[in-house]
């Protein structure tokens, strides 16, 4: 994979599409802006990257890339911290800004050079925190690395911070699919590390893949997960499942003998009571209700003390 440094023209963008709808559902605690430190995705070669619909977005095509090059090129916004300082200070309602990082790329990838850009942005947030808070959406365990944890601990003293980790199953491998960029074991451990440092976490089970639900729910709760989101590709991909169908994921599951119950969003009605039985402090909900909702600091403090 080739990492290319660029000077971006802007960093904070108003939420749009499904994220804007879900933010509206969250009311005064919804995210207001997205922040993507990269163009392209550093884990585009992995299981989630191959199924990711962001590769179809215009910004990728404007760089002159084909879909087959997703995951092979990543553009690092080297001036991201400076842009953050500039843009957050010019927001008339800085105290009402809530940031979602990231909507179309992995913000905490395995590559130290790329991850350093994200760390620098987080350090900029410590100096000028978004008043409403921050949701970090990641598919890896690197939010639990010591250097990132230290910055998140400092930031959480100033504003609400929620680390949302995508974890679609508790099985290390789904037949017929390439491996994820980060093992299930490492992601479960990340929940434990972050929780032990009083940093709230969310399990984004998005989209749900074949799993053992009772054991999955128990594993998340035992490792300190604060809140759970249940999602299915028929709901969460923004096209009623058409984008996911085009990636071939449902066909792959069918060819490899998985029960058709996993192919319908109706399965979430069966799974929700199983996860709710574990009494997650932040609750269990659907993507349209929780994904763009930033908990307030008082709630995080009360719930973390009772976890």
Beta strands, then each sheet from edge to edge (+ up, - down):
strand 1: 2-6
strand 2: 12-14
strand 3: 33-35
strand 4: 38-39
strand 5: 73-77
strand 6: 98-101
strand 7: 133-138
strand 8: 161-166
strand 9: 200-205
strand 10: 227-230
strand 11: 284-286
sheet 1: 1+ 5+ 4-
sheet 2: 2+ 3- 6- 7- 8- 9- 10- 11-
end
